[in-house]
Amino acid sequence: MGKKPVLIVDDEKNIRLTLSQALETLQLEIDTAVNGEEALAKLEAKRFGLILLDLKMPGMDGMEVLRRVRETRPDIKVIIITAHGTIDSAVEAMKLGAVDFIQKPFAPKEIRELATKVLDRDNISAEKAKGYAEHIELAKKCIGDREFDSAAEHVRQAIAADPTKAEGLNLLGALQELGGNRLEALKNYRAAIALDPTYMPATENLNRAANWSPKGDITLDEPKATDDQEEGKKA
C-alpha cells in the first residue's frame, strides 16, 4: 500500500475522528480539513495520495473541490463520502474520476477495506489480470484516470470471466450511460436485474434511466438498509 498522506474533508467532527482513527491503524499519515477552502489550501502545501471527500458541505461543496483536484492533481485518488445510497450529480462525479463511495454511517472496517482496495489498485498488472475482481478493480482505476474506453474493456473482461455477477453489468451500463449510449445502458441494467433481481443499484439505475433525467443519479453500490427495513427483517 502507498504511504502518501491521506486527507479527510468533512464538516462533521465525529466523521473526521471516526475516519482518522480507522485509517491510522493502516500506518497512514492522516490530515483533516473542515471545508473545501481548507482542503485546497492543504492540497497546495502537501502531496496527498488519497482524499476522503464529503460532497455535502457548507460553502465550497465537495463537487467543486473534486473539480479543482482533477485540474491540479489528477493523480490523487478520491473516495466520496455520502449520506445517501446515491449521490446528486453522480454522472458528473464519475466524469471526474470518482467511482468509490462510502455511505454514512459506516464501520471502521468498511473504510479500512475500501481505502486498502483503492490504494492497492496501482499494484494490479493489466497484463497479468485474469479474474473478475482484478478486472473490476482495473476498470475503477481507469475511471479514476478518466480512461473510460479502457475501463469499459476491463469491465467486459470481468463479465467474460464471471458472467453471473450483476455488478459488472451495472458498471458497464453506467459507463455506457456516461458515454451517452442510454439504450445499451438500459439493456445492461436489465441484464443485471435478470441475473440478480435483488441487486438494487441496477434497479435504481434502470428506473432512473428509463424515466430519463439529465440530473439523475448513477448508483454503483448497494444502499444500506434503513432502521425500519432492519426491523422488518427481524419481525
N, C-alpha and C positions, 0 to 999 in steps of 0.2 A: 504494500500500500504506500502511496506517496506520502511524504511528510510535510508538504507545504501547509501553512496555517489555514484554518477554517474560519470563515466569517459568518456569524449568525445575525440576521437582520430581522428584528421583530419588535413591535412596540410594547408587547406584553412581557413584563419582567419574569413572570413564572415560566413562560415558554423559553425565554433565553436561558434561564437557570436550568431547566429540565434538559434542554439540548446540550448545554455546556457540560453538565455532569455526565450525560450519556456518552458523549464523544471523547471526553478526557480519558476514559478507560481504554481508548484505542491509541493512547500516547500521541494525540494530535494537539498541536498548539491551537488554542481557541481564542478568538476575539469576538466582540459583540458590538452591535450598533442598534440604537433605538429608533432610527428613522432612515429614510432614504438619503437625506443630505449627509448624515454622519457616515453612512455606508460608503458613499462615493469618496468622501474625504479619506477614509481609511484605505480604500482601494488604491488611491493615489500614493499613499505612504508605504504600503506593504504589498508584497506579491502573494496573493492567496491562491490556493488550489481548488477550493470548494466554497460555495456560498449557499447557505440555507436562507431562503428569502420568502418572507411573508408578503403576499400580494396586497392585502388589505391593511394599509397603514395611513394615518393622518398625514397631511402634507404630500410630499412626493410618494406616490404609491409604488408598489413593487414592480409593476409593469414598466414604469419609466426607468427604474433602477436597472431592470433587465435589459432594456434598450441601450442604456449607457454602457453597461458592462459589455454587451456584444460589440459596441462600437470601439471600445478601448482595450478590452481584454477578452477576446473571443475564446481564449484557451481555458478560461475558468469554467469549471463545472458548476451547475446550478441545480439545487433541489428546491422546488416550490412548496411552500407551506400554505395550506388552505384549510378553512373551517368547513368546507363543503365537499361532497362527493365529486362534484365537477367544479370547474373554475370558470369565471367570466373571462372572455377573450382567450379561451384556450387555443383557438386556431392561431391567433397572433403569437401567443407564448411558444407554441410549437415551431412556428416560423423562426423564432429567435433561438431555437435550440433547447427549449425547456421541455423535457419529456418525463422527468421524475418528480413525483408529487408525494407529499406526506400529509395526511389528513389529521387535524386536531379532533379529539385528543389522541395522543399516540403513546405507546410504551417505549421506554428507553431501548429495549431490544430491537424494536422496529426500526428506529432511527439508526442504530449501530449497523444493522444488517444492510439497510439501504445505502448508507454512506460508504460502507465497505464495498458494496457491489459497484457503486458509481466510480469510486476511486480506483478500483481494480480493473475497470474496462480497458485501460490503456495496455494492460498486460496480456490481453487476448489477441492472439495472432489470427488475422483474417485467413491466412494461408493454411493454418492448421485447424481452424474451426470446423467441426463436423456435426455436433449435436444441436438440438433445438435451442437449449438455453444459451449456448455460445453465440449462435446467430442472432437471437433476440437481443442479447447484450451488445453485440456489434452494431445492430440496427440502431439501438438507442445512442450508441457512441456516434454514429454517423449523423443522427438527428442533432446531437449536440454540436457537431461540426458543421451543421446545415448542408450536409451532403445527402439530400433526400432521395436521389436516384439510387445511391449505394445502399441507403437504409432500406428501401423497398426491396432491393435484391437480396439483402440478408434476411428480411422477413420471409421472402419467398423460399429461400433455402431452409429456413426454420420450419416452415409449413411442410416442405418436402420431407424433412427429417422426422416430423411428427404431425401428420395431418389431423390428429384427433383433438388438438388444443384450440379452444376458441380464442385465446389471447392473440395468437399470431394473425388470425383472420381479422380480428378487430383492429389491430395495429396497422395491418395493410390497408384496411378501409380508411383509417384516419389519415394515412399518408396519401391515399388517392383523393380523399376529400380536400386535403391541403393543396394538392396539385390541381384542383378544380374538376376532377373526374367524379362527380357525385353519383352517377349511375353505377359505376364499378364499385364505389364505396358502399352503396346500398346493397349490392349483391354480396359483398363480403361480410357486412353486418348480418345479413340474413343467414349466410352460411355459418357464421359463428353461433348464432342462436340455434340453428338446426343441430349443431354439434352439442351445444350445452344450453338448453332453454333457461337455466338459472344464472347464466353469465350476464349480469346486469349492465356492465359497460356497453356491450354490443346492443342490448335492448334500448338503452338510453340514446345511444348514437343513432340507431335506426329511427326511433321515434322523432328525434330532432331533425335528422337529415331528410326524412320523408315529408316533414312539415317545414320545409326549407326556411331557415332563418340565418342570415349572414352574421348575426350576433350570438348565435348559439354556442354551445359548449361541445368540445370533443372529450369523451370520457375514456381514460386509459386504465383506471384502476377500479377495483371493487369498492363500492361505497360501504361505509361502516353501518352496522345495524343501529337503529335508534333504541332508546330505553324501552319504548313501547313495543318495538319488534322483539327485543330480548325477552320482555315479559310474556309476549305471545308465545314464544318458543317454550317457555317454562310451563305455561298453563296446560 
